[in-house]
Amino acid sequence: MKSGILVIDKPKGISSTGVVNRIKRLTRVKKNGHTGTLDPFATGVLPIAVGQATRISKYFLKGVKAYYAQVTLGIETDTYDCTGTVKHTASSAHLDSLDSNQVKDVVTGFLGIREQIPPAYSALKYRGQPLYKLARQGQMIQKPARPIKIMAIAMENFRMDTHNHPVFDMRVTCSGGTYIRSLAHDIGKTLGCGAHLSGLQRTRAGPFTIEDAVDLDRVENMSPQDIEDRFIPMSRCLDFLPAVIADRATAEKVKHGQPLSPSDIPMPDALLNAGGKNESQSSHSDIRVLDSDDNLLAIVTPDKSRKAYKYGCVFNA
C-alpha cells in the first residue's frame, strides 16, 4: 500500500490513538500516526499519516486549526469540558443577568495574540508523564502560559439549554497548540460565571479540511484499494513548500543520498524572495524534490553557503 494522508472525520467516543489503531488494522501498514490529538468527546478532522507520510507529520502539528464549538455558561469543570467533575455552578440570578451582546463582546475580546495556560487534563507531558494521567492521580500540574493566536472568533446561536443554562456556539480559527477547552474556561472566568466546553468539532487542521474527511465507519467498510484511493499524496500535502522537479540523473542522486548542489536543484524563486514562516510554521528553506510523476523524492534544505543542500528526508518513490 502506498503512503499518504488519510483524513478521518473522527466520531465521538473514540480516542485519536484508537482511530490510528483501527486504520493500522485496515491498511496493514505498521507505521501510522495522527498529526494532532482530538479529545475522545470531540469530532471532526483527524489526519492520519500512513507509511512514509509519518515522516512529514511535523509539518502539520503547528498548523492553523479551525473549530466549531459549543460553550455552556454557569458550570465549571476540572477538565474544562463536559467529561469532567463539576467544580462550580453559578447562581440563577447571575445567569439571568447575562445577555447575548455581553457574551459576544467578551468572546470577540479574545481575538489576537495572548498567553494561554494549558489545562491540567491534557496530553502535554511533565517528567515523561502525560498531564491527564497525573491529574487523575490527584497531581494537578500547571504548565506555564504560552503564546497563542486567535485569527478569527465569532459567537452565534445564544440560547438556553434544557437545564436553563445559557449556551452558545463559537467558530474559532487559531494557531496550533491552542486549547479550545481553556478558551471556553477563560471566557467563563471573564464573564464571572464559569463555563465549560460542551461540544467540539474540528473543521480544519493545517491544509486539511472537513471536506477532505471520510467517516471512520465508512472506511471500515471499504476495500484496501478504496482506502488507498482516499489518500492525499505526500507531494500535495506539502504544497505550501516550494518544489523542484528532478531530472533522471538528480533523482538517482537523491535515491542514493549523494551530495546535491544548485546545479542539480536550482534555488526556487519562492525561497529566494520569501522571508519568515508560512502558516504551517515550516521553514521556507525546506524544498520538495519531486519526480516527473509528482512523487515526493526528498525534502532538502540549502546549507548556509547556499552552495549545497542538506537532506531532511528521503522517500522511496
Backbone bond lengths (Angstrom), bond angles and torsions (degrees), N, CA, C in turn:
res aa  C-N    CA-C-N  psi(-1)  N-CA   C-N-CA  omega(-1)  CA-C   N-CA-C  phi
1 M - - - 1.463 - - 1.521 109.42 -
2 K 1.339 116.46 138.60 1.461 120.13 -178.42 1.521 110.98 -73.19
3 S 1.323 116.01 171.29 1.465 121.94 178.95 1.523 110.21 -97.52
4 G 1.330 115.30 156.92 1.454 120.53 177.49 1.510 110.94 166.84
5 I 1.320 116.10 -172.78 1.463 122.73 178.47 1.518 109.03 -107.63
6 L 1.316 115.84 125.16 1.465 122.48 175.03 1.527 106.85 -106.53
7 V 1.318 117.41 115.25 1.464 121.42 -177.16 1.530 108.64 -91.62
8 I 1.316 115.52 116.08 1.462 122.34 -178.48 1.528 109.88 -100.46
9 D 1.333 115.97 138.97 1.465 121.84 168.33 1.523 105.59 -88.78
10 K 1.326 116.06 93.98 1.466 121.22 -172.89 1.523 111.51 -66.11
11 P 1.333 117.74 129.79 1.462 119.41 175.35 1.525 111.62 -80.93
12 K 1.302 116.19 167.84 1.463 122.00 177.49 1.535 109.45 -73.00
13 G 1.325 115.86 144.35 1.453 120.02 171.49 1.514 115.90 97.70
14 I 1.310 118.33 3.38 1.462 121.42 177.47 1.513 108.99 -130.07
15 S 1.328 116.67 143.47 1.460 120.60 179.35 1.522 110.19 -77.95
16 S 1.323 115.97 163.01 1.465 120.66 176.69 1.522 110.68 -62.17
17 T 1.333 116.22 -38.69 1.469 119.82 177.35 1.524 110.78 -65.16
18 G 1.328 116.40 -36.11 1.459 119.90 176.87 1.518 112.19 -61.78
19 V 1.344 116.27 -38.85 1.470 120.29 176.93 1.524 109.91 -64.87
20 V 1.336 116.95 -44.60 1.468 121.24 179.30 1.525 110.15 -57.27
21 N 1.327 117.18 -44.32 1.464 120.88 -178.34 1.521 111.84 -64.33
22 R 1.327 116.42 -37.05 1.465 119.38 178.63 1.527 111.23 -69.24
23 I 1.344 117.22 -39.06 1.466 120.26 177.84 1.530 110.04 -68.34
24 K 1.316 116.61 -36.71 1.463 120.49 177.70 1.531 110.57 -61.13
25 R 1.328 115.63 -41.64 1.463 119.41 179.04 1.523 111.40 -66.46
26 L 1.334 116.88 -38.67 1.455 120.75 -177.48 1.525 112.81 -73.60
27 T 1.323 116.64 -38.69 1.465 120.49 -177.02 1.524 112.50 -87.38
28 R 1.348 115.85 -20.86 1.465 121.56 -176.03 1.524 111.60 59.66
29 V 1.334 115.19 29.31 1.455 122.11 175.01 1.526 107.37 -107.16
30 K 1.335 117.32 124.82 1.459 120.95 -174.12 1.523 112.41 -67.29
31 K 1.340 116.05 -40.37 1.470 119.11 -175.71 1.522 110.19 -88.79
32 N 1.323 115.90 100.98 1.456 123.40 175.20 1.521 107.85 -134.59
33 G 1.309 117.21 151.16 1.460 119.84 175.11 1.514 110.66 -169.16
34 H 1.344 116.45 153.55 1.462 119.51 177.44 1.517 109.70 -90.20
35 T 1.319 116.37 162.71 1.471 120.90 -176.15 1.527 111.74 -107.66
36 G 1.327 117.41 25.23 1.466 120.97 179.23 1.511 110.57 153.20
37 T 1.328 117.01 121.64 1.464 122.39 -172.66 1.522 113.40 -66.84
38 L 1.337 114.53 140.62 1.465 122.83 165.99 1.522 107.24 -115.78
39 D 1.337 117.45 133.31 1.460 120.76 178.28 1.530 110.52 -61.22
40 P 1.331 117.74 152.45 1.465 120.40 -178.60 1.531 114.08 -54.42
41 F 1.332 118.75 -36.40 1.469 119.79 -177.76 1.531 112.44 -77.10
42 A 1.350 116.90 -13.14 1.463 121.13 -177.33 1.529 110.77 -87.89
43 T 1.331 115.02 159.49 1.459 121.13 178.65 1.529 108.73 -126.00
44 G 1.343 115.28 173.93 1.451 119.24 170.59 1.513 115.28 110.39
45 V 1.320 115.12 -155.68 1.459 123.61 -167.79 1.529 112.12 -64.78
46 L 1.333 115.11 117.75 1.458 122.11 175.42 1.526 107.80 -134.26
47 P 1.342 117.72 95.89 1.469 120.29 179.05 1.530 110.82 -70.95
48 I 1.326 116.13 129.83 1.459 122.08 177.82 1.521 108.40 -110.79
49 A 1.326 116.43 120.45 1.462 121.75 176.95 1.526 108.40 -85.69
50 V 1.336 115.64 125.99 1.461 121.60 -177.40 1.520 109.45 -114.16
51 G 1.345 115.92 132.09 1.458 120.46 177.15 1.519 112.61 66.83
52 Q 1.323 116.14 -131.69 1.462 120.56 -177.28 1.526 112.98 -65.02
53 A 1.327 117.13 -17.30 1.472 120.48 179.78 1.522 111.82 -64.41
54 T 1.331 117.91 -18.30 1.470 119.36 176.34 1.527 110.81 -61.47
55 R 1.329 116.75 -21.91 1.464 120.40 -177.51 1.526 112.27 -80.09
56 I 1.332 117.49 -10.07 1.467 119.62 177.97 1.525 111.21 -109.80
57 S 1.337 117.55 6.43 1.467 121.32 -177.92 1.520 112.51 -57.54
58 K 1.335 116.26 -33.07 1.469 120.24 -176.67 1.526 112.20 -59.16
59 Y 1.334 117.40 -24.74 1.455 120.41 -177.85 1.535 112.10 -74.05
60 F 1.332 117.31 -12.29 1.464 120.31 -175.48 1.525 113.33 -111.93
61 L 1.334 117.60 -15.45 1.461 120.56 -173.98 1.525 112.77 -60.55
62 K 1.327 117.18 -36.31 1.466 120.93 -177.07 1.526 112.37 -103.99
63 G 1.323 116.30 12.81 1.454 119.72 -178.91 1.515 113.08 -69.77
64 V 1.310 115.98 165.91 1.468 122.28 178.63 1.522 110.03 -62.31
65 K 1.323 116.09 138.41 1.462 122.42 177.49 1.531 109.45 -118.92
66 A 1.335 116.01 153.57 1.463 121.02 174.96 1.529 108.24 -135.06
67 Y 1.329 115.71 141.84 1.463 121.56 -174.95 1.520 111.13 -137.60
68 Y 1.334 114.16 152.62 1.463 122.27 167.24 1.517 105.26 -118.47
69 A 1.320 116.25 113.82 1.460 121.36 -170.08 1.520 111.47 -120.30
70 Q 1.329 115.02 157.43 1.461 121.39 171.16 1.525 108.00 -120.02
71 V 1.316 115.85 130.36 1.464 122.42 -178.33 1.524 109.21 -118.59
72 T 1.331 115.91 130.11 1.464 121.69 175.85 1.520 109.12 -106.09
73 L 1.328 115.99 125.20 1.464 121.63 -179.19 1.523 110.69 -90.31
74 G 1.332 116.02 152.48 1.462 121.21 173.50 1.513 114.50 92.99
75 I 1.336 118.28 -6.79 1.467 121.72 178.44 1.524 108.77 -131.84
76 E 1.324 115.61 123.06 1.458 121.68 179.82 1.524 108.58 -112.51
77 T 1.346 117.02 134.16 1.467 120.67 -179.71 1.520 110.70 -120.78
78 D 1.331 115.67 164.32 1.476 119.24 -177.83 1.524 112.36 -71.07
79 T 1.328 117.56 -25.43 1.463 120.86 178.93 1.524 112.43 -94.58
80 Y 1.327 116.90 -4.35 1.467 124.19 -176.74 1.530 112.17 70.34
81 D 1.347 117.71 9.48 1.459 119.59 178.49 1.524 109.95 -138.88
82 C 1.334 116.29 -174.55 1.461 121.87 -173.13 1.523 113.56 -74.82
83 T 1.334 118.80 -5.79 1.461 121.06 -178.74 1.525 112.21 -91.50
84 G 1.325 117.02 -7.54 1.458 120.39 -171.97 1.520 114.82 -92.24
85 T 1.332 114.05 -179.60 1.469 122.64 177.00 1.520 109.07 -88.64
86 V 1.326 115.78 134.82 1.467 120.39 -178.70 1.527 109.81 -67.67
87 K 1.318 115.70 128.16 1.464 121.92 -179.60 1.525 112.75 -110.23
88 H 1.332 116.66 -21.61 1.463 119.89 -178.28 1.520 109.05 -157.08
89 T 1.332 115.23 138.73 1.463 121.32 174.77 1.522 108.48 -128.26
90 A 1.306 116.76 127.36 1.463 121.43 -178.70 1.519 110.86 -74.83
91 S 1.311 115.58 156.59 1.465 120.34 179.00 1.524 110.48 -72.94
92 S 1.304 116.12 154.98 1.462 121.05 178.22 1.520 110.68 -60.78
93 A 1.335 115.77 -37.42 1.465 119.68 -179.77 1.521 111.20 -62.32
94 H 1.327 116.49 -41.51 1.461 120.49 179.21 1.523 110.47 -64.18
95 L 1.319 116.11 -44.97 1.459 119.75 -178.14 1.526 111.62 -66.87
96 D 1.329 115.74 -35.77 1.471 119.89 179.17 1.526 111.63 -65.65
97 S 1.331 115.37 -24.74 1.475 118.94 -178.26 1.526 112.90 -79.91
98 L 1.334 117.21 -11.86 1.467 120.50 -179.26 1.519 110.77 -79.66
99 D 1.324 115.71 143.50 1.462 119.22 172.48 1.520 108.71 -133.16
100 S 1.297 116.44 164.24 1.461 121.32 -172.80 1.532 112.49 -61.57
101 N 1.327 117.48 -36.24 1.472 119.80 -179.35 1.523 111.53 -66.31
102 Q 1.332 115.40 -39.49 1.466 119.78 177.79 1.528 110.50 -63.15
103 V 1.318 116.28 -45.74 1.463 120.84 -179.78 1.530 110.38 -65.03
104 K 1.328 116.21 -41.52 1.468 120.12 179.93 1.516 111.34 -61.00
105 D 1.329 117.13 -41.25 1.463 120.93 179.85 1.527 111.07 -62.86
106 V 1.330 116.18 -40.43 1.462 119.90 179.58 1.524 110.54 -67.61
107 V 1.327 116.51 -44.48 1.465 120.73 -178.87 1.520 110.84 -60.32
108 T 1.312 117.19 -49.05 1.477 120.09 -177.88 1.523 111.60 -67.80
109 G 1.322 116.90 -19.87 1.462 120.43 177.42 1.523 113.17 -67.34
110 F 1.323 117.64 -13.28 1.463 120.95 179.31 1.530 112.33 -87.11
111 L 1.320 117.13 0.54 1.461 121.21 177.60 1.533 110.41 -64.67
112 G 1.331 116.60 136.70 1.456 120.67 175.65 1.521 113.31 111.19
113 I 1.328 115.31 -162.26 1.465 122.17 -177.54 1.524 109.06 -93.58
114 R 1.327 116.50 134.26 1.457 121.14 178.80 1.525 109.67 -155.57
115 E 1.318 115.42 171.47 1.459 121.60 175.07 1.523 108.84 -94.09
116 Q 1.331 116.97 137.17 1.461 121.17 178.77 1.530 109.56 -129.81
117 I 1.337 115.92 134.89 1.458 121.11 176.22 1.531 108.22 -90.64
118 P 1.320 118.46 121.96 1.473 120.41 178.67 1.532 110.47 -63.83
119 P 1.326 118.10 149.83 1.462 120.67 178.73 1.521 111.51 -68.97
120 A 1.340 116.38 152.17 1.466 120.48 178.04 1.518 110.93 -64.76
121 Y 1.324 116.66 -31.73 1.457 120.99 174.88 1.529 108.29 -90.75
122 S 1.329 116.18 88.25 1.459 120.65 179.04 1.522 108.78 -150.97
123 A 1.336 115.83 170.51 1.470 120.96 -179.10 1.523 112.50 -83.48
124 L 1.343 117.15 -3.33 1.463 119.26 175.13 1.526 109.29 -59.89
125 K 1.327 115.76 151.24 1.460 118.82 -174.16 1.527 113.02 -109.37
126 Y 1.337 114.10 150.43 1.454 122.64 174.18 1.524 106.85 -132.45
127 R 1.328 116.26 115.92 1.459 122.29 -176.85 1.530 111.37 52.67
128 G 1.344 114.71 41.69 1.452 120.59 174.63 1.515 115.59 85.03
129 Q 1.334 117.51 -3.25 1.462 121.32 -178.48 1.524 110.85 -111.68
130 P 1.340 118.52 135.16 1.466 120.11 175.57 1.529 110.31 -60.23
131 L 1.323 116.22 140.01 1.462 120.03 -178.52 1.516 112.57 -58.78
132 Y 1.356 117.27 -36.64 1.467 118.16 -176.56 1.532 111.64 -65.31
133 K 1.339 117.67 -31.48 1.459 120.06 177.66 1.519 110.40 -69.27
134 L 1.332 116.23 -41.16 1.466 120.10 177.87 1.525 110.65 -65.76
135 A 1.361 115.95 -39.52 1.461 119.67 -179.49 1.525 111.04 -63.34
136 R 1.332 117.07 -38.73 1.472 120.81 178.52 1.523 111.57 -65.65
137 Q 1.351 116.64 -21.84 1.460 121.48 177.34 1.526 111.70 -92.02
138 G 1.345 115.78 3.80 1.454 120.37 178.50 1.508 114.56 92.84
139 Q 1.347 117.50 2.83 1.464 120.95 178.73 1.530 108.56 -97.81
140 M 1.308 116.77 99.74 1.466 121.87 -178.24 1.528 108.57 -91.18
141 I 1.316 116.00 97.48 1.465 122.31 -178.84 1.531 109.33 -92.33
142 Q 1.314 115.78 125.45 1.464 119.78 178.04 1.515 109.90 -102.18
143 K 1.327 115.16 116.15 1.455 121.08 176.20 1.531 109.23 -75.80
144 P 1.324 118.04 153.18 1.470 119.37 177.62 1.521 111.38 -66.07
145 A 1.313 115.67 152.68 1.465 120.73 177.57 1.515 109.99 -62.19
146 R 1.320 115.44 148.71 1.464 119.85 179.20 1.521 109.04 -136.90
147 P 1.317 116.52 153.86 1.469 118.90 -175.69 1.530 112.30 -72.27
148 I 1.323 115.79 138.05 1.460 122.68 172.91 1.526 107.48 -132.83
149 K 1.311 115.70 167.64 1.459 120.21 177.42 1.521 109.47 -134.00
150 I 1.327 115.50 125.40 1.463 121.88 173.63 1.525 106.76 -99.62
151 M 1.321 116.67 109.26 1.467 120.95 -177.91 1.522 112.20 -81.49
152 A 1.324 116.33 -31.54 1.468 120.97 179.09 1.518 108.32 -153.11
153 I 1.325 116.21 140.31 1.460 120.87 177.94 1.523 108.25 -153.36
154 A 1.321 116.26 135.64 1.468 120.52 -178.11 1.517 109.90 -148.67
155 M 1.326 116.04 138.75 1.456 122.51 175.67 1.518 109.48 -98.25
156 E 1.339 117.02 143.05 1.461 121.01 176.25 1.527 109.44 -152.33
157 N 1.321 115.60 163.86 1.474 123.19 175.01 1.532 113.21 56.86
158 F 1.331 117.00 47.00 1.467 120.33 174.84 1.524 108.70 -65.37
159 R 1.335 117.25 129.82 1.470 121.16 -173.26 1.529 109.91 -161.26
160 M 1.326 116.40 177.64 1.465 122.58 175.62 1.525 108.13 -108.04
161 D 1.339 116.54 137.42 1.464 118.96 177.69 1.524 110.40 -85.00
162 T 1.319 116.85 -175.37 1.474 120.82 -176.35 1.520 112.98 -67.12
163 H 1.346 116.92 -17.04 1.469 121.22 177.70 1.530 111.45 -100.61
164 N 1.334 115.45 12.88 1.459 122.68 177.30 1.526 113.39 65.36
165 H 1.352 115.28 33.26 1.455 120.79 172.72 1.527 108.95 -103.90
166 P 1.333 117.51 139.91 1.473 119.74 177.26 1.530 110.53 -64.63
167 V 1.307 115.33 135.50 1.465 122.17 179.44 1.521 108.00 -134.52
168 F 1.336 116.77 145.31 1.466 119.75 173.26 1.517 109.72 -145.31
169 D 1.323 115.39 159.31 1.456 121.98 174.58 1.523 108.98 -98.54
170 M 1.319 115.83 154.66 1.459 120.17 -174.15 1.528 109.28 -145.48
171 R 1.321 116.12 129.86 1.466 121.77 174.16 1.527 107.89 -103.70
172 V 1.330 115.26 128.82 1.468 120.55 -175.17 1.521 109.82 -133.31
173 T 1.323 115.89 132.74 1.467 122.34 168.13 1.521 106.29 -118.03
174 C 1.324 116.85 127.42 1.463 118.99 -169.52 1.526 111.64 -150.31
175 S 1.317 114.38 170.64 1.460 120.86 177.03 1.518 109.89 -74.66
176 G 1.330 115.20 157.18 1.454 119.88 174.70 1.518 110.48 -60.14
177 G 1.338 116.31 146.62 1.459 120.11 -178.61 1.507 114.36 89.92
178 T 1.340 117.53 -2.14 1.467 120.97 176.92 1.526 109.17 -80.03
179 Y 1.315 117.12 132.02 1.458 121.94 176.62 1.524 109.10 -98.63
180 I 1.321 115.87 114.92 1.462 120.03 179.40 1.525 110.20 -68.84
181 R 1.332 117.42 -29.19 1.473 120.73 174.21 1.518 110.60 -60.66
182 S 1.319 115.81 -45.02 1.469 119.61 178.75 1.520 111.15 -66.35
183 L 1.329 116.32 -36.01 1.463 120.41 177.97 1.529 109.79 -62.27
184 A 1.335 117.40 -45.86 1.467 121.10 178.07 1.525 110.59 -61.19
185 H 1.335 116.06 -43.40 1.466 121.18 179.28 1.532 111.07 -60.86
186 D 1.328 115.89 -44.49 1.465 120.18 -178.43 1.529 111.80 -67.96
187 I 1.333 117.05 -33.77 1.469 120.24 175.63 1.522 109.70 -63.20
188 G 1.336 116.24 -43.31 1.465 120.19 177.48 1.508 112.65 -62.72
189 K 1.337 116.88 -39.03 1.467 120.78 177.90 1.525 110.68 -63.81
190 T 1.329 115.92 -43.28 1.461 119.87 -178.91 1.522 111.13 -64.23
191 L 1.325 116.87 -37.84 1.467 121.38 178.05 1.528 112.09 -75.54
192 G 1.333 116.16 -17.30 1.465 120.56 178.69 1.510 114.51 82.18
193 C 1.336 117.86 9.32 1.465 120.36 -176.62 1.521 112.97 -116.64
194 G 1.329 117.19 -9.04 1.453 119.90 -174.41 1.525 110.72 79.84
195 A 1.336 116.13 157.07 1.462 120.95 179.37 1.519 109.07 -165.07
196 H 1.315 115.31 162.29 1.459 120.02 171.98 1.520 109.58 -145.53
197 L 1.315 114.66 160.80 1.457 121.64 178.47 1.526 108.47 -82.11
198 S 1.328 116.70 117.41 1.467 120.39 -175.92 1.522 113.64 -106.20
199 G 1.327 116.99 -3.44 1.458 120.83 175.94 1.513 109.76 -167.83
200 L 1.347 116.74 147.16 1.461 118.99 -178.43 1.522 110.63 -153.72
201 Q 1.327 114.73 129.70 1.464 122.01 170.95 1.519 108.16 -126.67
202 R 1.345 116.66 126.42 1.461 119.54 173.84 1.528 107.55 -87.98
203 T 1.321 116.13 125.67 1.456 121.06 -177.28 1.519 112.94 -105.28
204 R 1.338 115.88 -11.10 1.468 119.82 178.00 1.517 109.56 -154.96
205 A 1.334 116.00 139.73 1.460 122.22 172.90 1.516 107.51 -137.61
206 G 1.336 116.67 101.38 1.461 120.08 -175.46 1.518 110.11 64.05
207 P 1.330 117.68 -128.83 1.466 119.75 -179.08 1.524 113.80 -82.31
208 F 1.338 117.58 -1.81 1.466 121.37 -174.52 1.529 110.89 -99.81
209 T 1.326 116.59 134.41 1.465 121.64 -177.42 1.523 110.90 -121.69
210 I 1.312 115.12 171.49 1.458 120.73 -179.38 1.528 111.18 -62.65
211 E 1.328 116.63 -25.77 1.469 120.09 177.22 1.529 111.77 -68.36
212 D 1.344 117.15 -23.22 1.466 121.43 177.98 1.532 112.02 -82.28
213 A 1.326 116.58 -14.94 1.461 121.30 -167.52 1.523 112.61 -85.33
214 V 1.337 114.57 152.13 1.460 122.49 177.41 1.530 108.05 -125.16
215 D 1.337 117.23 142.07 1.457 121.76 -179.94 1.528 110.77 -61.55
216 L 1.318 116.54 140.02 1.462 120.91 -179.94 1.527 111.23 -61.71
217 D 1.326 117.43 -41.94 1.465 120.47 179.53 1.528 111.21 -61.95
218 R 1.327 115.78 -36.59 1.462 119.61 178.59 1.525 110.92 -66.39
219 V 1.333 116.44 -40.76 1.464 120.56 178.95 1.523 110.42 -60.71
220 E 1.327 116.40 -37.86 1.458 119.77 -177.24 1.528 111.92 -67.05
221 N 1.303 117.57 -17.54 1.470 121.08 178.24 1.531 112.47 -101.11
222 M 1.335 117.15 6.21 1.457 121.29 -179.87 1.532 111.02 -90.85
223 S 1.311 115.32 155.86 1.462 120.81 170.51 1.524 108.65 -76.40
224 P 1.339 118.56 159.69 1.474 120.36 176.86 1.524 112.98 -53.85
225 Q 1.333 117.47 -38.20 1.461 120.09 180.00 1.527 111.52 -67.63
226 D 1.340 116.48 -39.53 1.470 119.83 178.75 1.526 110.74 -65.90
227 I 1.332 116.51 -36.39 1.466 120.22 176.90 1.529 109.67 -64.73
228 E 1.318 115.98 -45.39 1.459 120.35 -179.83 1.526 111.18 -61.82
229 D 1.312 116.57 -34.81 1.473 120.61 179.12 1.517 112.08 -65.49
230 R 1.339 117.04 -19.70 1.468 121.25 179.01 1.528 111.86 -85.15
231 F 1.327 117.82 -9.79 1.465 120.36 -178.54 1.531 110.47 -65.73
232 I 1.330 115.61 138.31 1.462 120.93 170.00 1.525 106.60 -89.75
233 P 1.331 118.55 121.90 1.470 120.64 -176.99 1.527 111.73 -58.26
234 M 1.322 115.42 147.55 1.460 120.35 -178.20 1.522 111.98 -58.91
235 S 1.322 117.29 -37.57 1.468 119.69 -178.77 1.517 111.33 -62.91
236 R 1.345 116.59 -36.89 1.466 120.00 -178.94 1.526 111.72 -78.19
237 C 1.333 116.45 -30.33 1.469 119.70 177.48 1.523 111.85 -61.72
238 L 1.320 115.08 -29.24 1.468 120.56 -175.36 1.518 112.39 -106.56
239 D 1.322 116.93 28.73 1.467 117.91 -175.19 1.524 113.61 -70.91
240 F 1.340 117.64 -1.23 1.468 120.14 171.90 1.537 110.84 -81.92
241 L 1.340 117.54 -7.03 1.462 121.25 174.93 1.528 109.44 -96.42
242 P 1.342 118.05 143.69 1.463 119.35 175.72 1.521 110.24 -62.15
243 A 1.332 116.05 150.67 1.461 120.74 -175.33 1.518 111.20 -128.29
244 V 1.335 114.98 150.72 1.460 123.31 174.48 1.526 107.41 -131.52
245 I 1.334 116.49 134.55 1.459 121.36 175.95 1.523 108.20 -89.11
246 A 1.324 116.09 120.31 1.466 120.61 -178.49 1.522 110.73 -84.30
247 D 1.319 115.95 139.36 1.464 118.76 171.95 1.533 108.51 -77.31
248 R 1.332 116.24 177.43 1.465 119.51 -173.57 1.531 111.33 -61.83
249 A 1.319 116.80 -40.88 1.470 120.04 -178.23 1.521 111.19 -65.12
250 T 1.337 116.09 -43.49 1.472 119.62 178.96 1.523 110.72 -66.80
251 A 1.322 117.17 -38.58 1.469 120.85 177.97 1.528 110.62 -59.76
252 E 1.328 117.28 -38.18 1.466 120.61 177.68 1.528 110.69 -66.56
253 K 1.330 116.21 -39.87 1.471 119.71 176.90 1.530 110.80 -60.69
254 V 1.331 115.11 -44.72 1.467 119.88 -179.52 1.515 109.96 -62.59
255 K 1.310 116.74 -44.73 1.464 122.14 -178.32 1.523 111.23 -54.85
256 H 1.340 116.37 -37.90 1.469 120.77 -176.89 1.527 112.55 -100.32
257 G 1.336 117.02 8.02 1.462 120.31 176.56 1.512 114.23 67.02
258 Q 1.330 116.60 28.33 1.458 120.04 -179.42 1.529 110.96 -78.96
259 P 1.347 117.75 156.12 1.469 121.16 -178.37 1.530 112.19 -57.75
260 L 1.316 115.13 143.46 1.464 121.81 179.60 1.525 109.57 -121.60
261 S 1.312 115.52 145.99 1.462 121.47 177.94 1.524 108.96 -129.33
262 P 1.344 118.31 171.03 1.468 120.51 177.07 1.525 113.63 -59.48
263 S 1.325 117.28 -20.17 1.463 117.85 175.29 1.524 111.14 -71.38
264 D 1.337 116.81 -25.81 1.468 121.36 175.35 1.523 110.67 -83.57
265 I 1.330 114.98 -43.35 1.469 121.40 -177.04 1.524 108.52 -129.21
266 P 1.320 118.34 99.19 1.470 120.67 178.43 1.529 110.27 -59.61
267 M 1.317 116.06 142.69 1.457 121.20 179.37 1.528 109.54 -65.82
268 P 1.350 118.80 120.89 1.470 120.48 -179.41 1.528 111.72 -62.94
269 D 1.330 115.15 146.64 1.465 119.74 178.19 1.518 111.32 -57.78
270 A 1.342 116.19 -37.68 1.472 119.96 -178.88 1.519 111.20 -61.34
271 L 1.330 116.32 -33.11 1.456 120.73 179.23 1.524 111.21 -75.79
272 L 1.315 116.09 -36.95 1.462 120.17 -179.82 1.520 111.99 -69.31
273 N 1.349 116.04 -34.33 1.465 120.40 -172.30 1.523 114.84 -99.42
274 A 1.345 116.80 -20.93 1.467 119.55 -172.09 1.521 110.81 -89.64
275 G 1.322 114.34 150.85 1.449 120.78 173.59 1.496 109.13 -135.31
276 G 1.339 117.14 162.17 1.454 119.67 178.16 1.508 111.10 80.03
277 K 1.343 114.30 -152.60 1.455 120.30 -175.73 1.513 109.81 -133.09
278 N 1.323 114.78 152.05 1.460 119.02 177.64 1.510 110.42 -85.15
279 E 1.341 115.08 -176.77 1.467 119.39 -173.47 1.513 113.04 -65.00
280 S 1.310 119.27 -23.66 1.451 121.75 179.86 1.521 111.60 -87.40
281 Q 1.328 117.33 5.24 1.459 123.65 176.71 1.523 111.80 63.85
282 S 1.298 118.54 22.63 1.453 120.95 177.09 1.519 108.86 -98.13
283 S 1.311 115.78 146.44 1.452 119.38 -174.76 1.519 111.36 -69.88
284 H 1.339 115.43 141.16 1.459 120.19 175.14 1.517 111.10 -66.48
285 S 1.331 118.19 -13.31 1.457 119.71 -178.85 1.522 111.99 -76.38
286 D 1.320 118.30 -13.13 1.463 121.20 177.22 1.529 109.68 -78.23
287 I 1.312 115.81 135.74 1.464 122.35 -176.68 1.524 109.17 -126.39
288 R 1.321 116.35 133.30 1.468 120.84 171.86 1.524 109.01 -81.49
289 V 1.314 116.67 132.08 1.461 121.72 172.09 1.526 106.90 -107.57
290 L 1.328 116.55 117.64 1.461 122.50 -176.31 1.519 110.10 -114.42
291 D 1.342 115.77 154.89 1.456 118.21 170.38 1.524 109.19 -92.31
292 S 1.323 116.94 -177.64 1.466 120.66 -175.11 1.524 112.74 -68.53
293 D 1.363 116.63 -14.02 1.471 120.82 177.89 1.517 111.98 -98.59
294 D 1.334 116.90 12.19 1.467 123.39 178.09 1.530 112.88 71.15
295 N 1.330 117.28 19.53 1.461 120.28 173.84 1.525 109.44 -81.14
296 L 1.322 116.45 141.73 1.460 121.33 178.96 1.522 109.40 -79.63
297 L 1.332 116.17 116.03 1.463 121.48 -179.71 1.523 111.72 -90.93
298 A 1.331 115.72 -40.23 1.461 119.20 -175.32 1.522 110.14 -165.89
299 I 1.318 114.21 164.69 1.466 122.09 166.76 1.516 106.16 -119.92
300 V 1.332 116.00 123.96 1.464 120.92 -176.97 1.525 109.65 -125.70
301 T 1.314 114.52 161.53 1.463 121.92 -179.91 1.524 109.05 -135.40
302 P 1.326 119.08 132.48 1.469 119.37 176.52 1.524 110.65 -67.05
303 D 1.308 116.10 142.91 1.464 118.35 176.07 1.525 109.59 -75.75
304 K 1.320 116.85 -179.20 1.465 120.63 -174.14 1.528 112.25 -62.66
305 S 1.323 116.11 -30.52 1.465 119.18 -179.19 1.522 111.98 -79.16
306 R 1.331 116.29 -16.00 1.464 123.62 -175.09 1.530 112.04 59.02
307 K 1.333 115.39 26.29 1.460 120.37 176.54 1.528 111.36 -110.20
308 A 1.322 115.84 -0.10 1.462 120.79 178.94 1.530 107.84 -155.94
309 Y 1.328 115.33 166.83 1.458 120.71 -179.51 1.523 110.55 -119.02
310 K 1.318 115.12 147.92 1.458 121.38 172.27 1.526 108.24 -105.32
311 Y 1.318 115.85 140.71 1.458 120.34 177.77 1.527 110.61 -79.54
312 G 1.321 115.94 133.73 1.453 121.09 170.04 1.517 109.27 -95.27
313 C 1.319 115.99 -59.52 1.458 123.10 177.70 1.518 109.13 -139.50
314 V 1.323 116.10 144.69 1.461 122.29 172.06 1.518 107.38 -121.41
315 F 1.329 116.58 134.50 1.463 121.52 -175.00 1.523 110.69 -117.68
316 N 1.311 114.75 152.21 1.460 120.56 174.53 1.520 108.43 -86.07
317 A 1.315 117.09 109.71 1.467 120.98 -176.97 1.523 110.63 -70.54
